[in-house]
């Protein structure tokens, strides 16, 4: 049932592990912030630190995703998204278009886990936890 609270957006914080399997491998972890609109869209930013070809590196991602069942409080539901990513060291950087498909647990609740697979200059794998702040899951 649609309620006035569902018309409001929600803010999220997340932690995740991320790896890319390409000629230039990145393995690291990071934190992120996202805003979920009152509908099925999520706008997110993520910053990670890790290793890129044995050098200390940073990685930034911006993604828009579409969630099939954003108000579901239990169980697992799929989503898909796209955006851009940049991986950088002090000497070089690589920019890629980002495409992902994922599943998350209880997107309408206070917290949940997620797993993603996608492409960002090669195979991209990510998993982590999200905490929802704001009207949803209150």
Residue pairs with C-beta under 8 A, 6 or more apart in sequence:
5 135
5 136
5 138
6 38
6 71
6 135
6 136
7 38
8 38
8 134
8 135
8 136
9 35
9 36
9 37
9 38
9 134
9 135
10 35
10 36
10 132
10 133
10 134
10 135
10 136
10 137
11 33
11 34
11 35
11 36
11 132
11 133
11 134
12 32
12 33
12 34
12 35
12 36
12 42
12 44
12 130
12 131
12 132
12 133
13 31
13 32
13 33
13 130
13 131
13 133
14 31
14 32
14 33
14 34
14 44
14 46
14 114
14 128
14 129
14 130
14 131
15 29
15 30
15 31
15 32
15 128
15 129
16 29
16 30
16 31
16 32
16 46
16 48
16 114
16 126
16 127
16 128
16 129
17 28
17 29
17 126
17 127
17 128
18 26
18 27
18 28
18 29
18 30
18 46
18 48
18 50
18 59
18 124
18 125
18 126
19 25
19 26
19 27
19 28
19 124
19 125
19 126
20 26
20 87
20 120
20 121
20 122
20 123
20 124
20 125
21 122
21 123
21 124
21 125
22 121
22 122
22 123
23 122
24 52
24 53
24 87
24 94
24 121
24 122
25 52
25 53
26 50
26 51
26 52
26 57
26 59
26 87
27 50
27 51
28 48
28 49
28 50
28 51
28 57
28 59
29 48
29 49
29 50
30 46
30 47
30 48
30 49
30 50
30 59
31 46
31 47
32 44
32 45
32 46
32 47
32 61
33 44
33 45
34 42
34 43
34 44
34 45
34 130
35 42
35 43
35 44
36 42
36 67
36 70
36 132
36 136
37 43
39 70
40 66
40 67
40 68
40 70
41 64
41 65
41 66
41 67
42 63
42 64
42 65
42 66
42 67
42 70
42 79
42 81
43 63
43 64
44 61
44 62
44 63
44 64
44 65
45 60
45 61
45 62
46 59
46 60
46 61
46 62
46 63
47 58
47 59
47 60
48 58
48 59
48 60
48 61
49 56
49 57
49 58
49 59
50 56
50 57
50 59
51 57
52 59
52 87
52 89
55 89
55 91
56 89
57 87
57 88
57 89
58 87
58 88
58 89
59 85
59 86
59 87
59 88
60 85
60 86
61 83
61 84
61 85
61 98
61 120
62 83
62 84
62 85
63 81
63 82
63 83
63 98
63 100
64 81
64 82
64 83
65 79
65 80
65 81
65 82
65 100
65 102
66 79
66 80
66 81
67 77
67 78
67 79
67 104
67 107
68 77
68 78
68 79
69 77
69 107
70 77
70 107
70 108
71 107
71 108
71 136
72 106
72 107
72 108
73 106
73 108
73 109
73 137
74 106
74 109
75 105
75 106
76 103
76 104
76 105
77 103
77 104
77 107
78 101
78 102
78 103
79 101
79 102
79 103
79 104
80 99
80 100
80 101
80 102
81 98
81 99
81 100
81 102
82 97
82 98
82 99
82 100
83 97
83 98
84 95
84 96
84 97
84 98
85 95
85 96
85 98
85 120
85 121
86 93
86 94
86 95
86 96
87 93
87 94
88 94
94 121
96 120
96 121
97 119
97 120
98 118
98 119
98 120
98 124
99 118
99 119
99 120
100 116
100 117
100 118
100 119
100 124
100 126
101 116
101 117
101 118
102 114
102 115
102 116
102 117
102 118
102 126
103 114
103 115
104 112
104 113
104 114
104 115
104 130
105 112
105 113
105 114
106 112
108 136
108 137
109 132
109 137
110 131
110 132
110 137
110 138
111 129
111 130
111 131
111 132
111 137
112 129
112 130
112 132
113 127
113 128
113 129
113 130
114 126
114 127
114 128
114 129
114 130
115 126
115 127
116 124
116 125
116 126
116 127
117 123
117 124
117 125
118 124
118 126
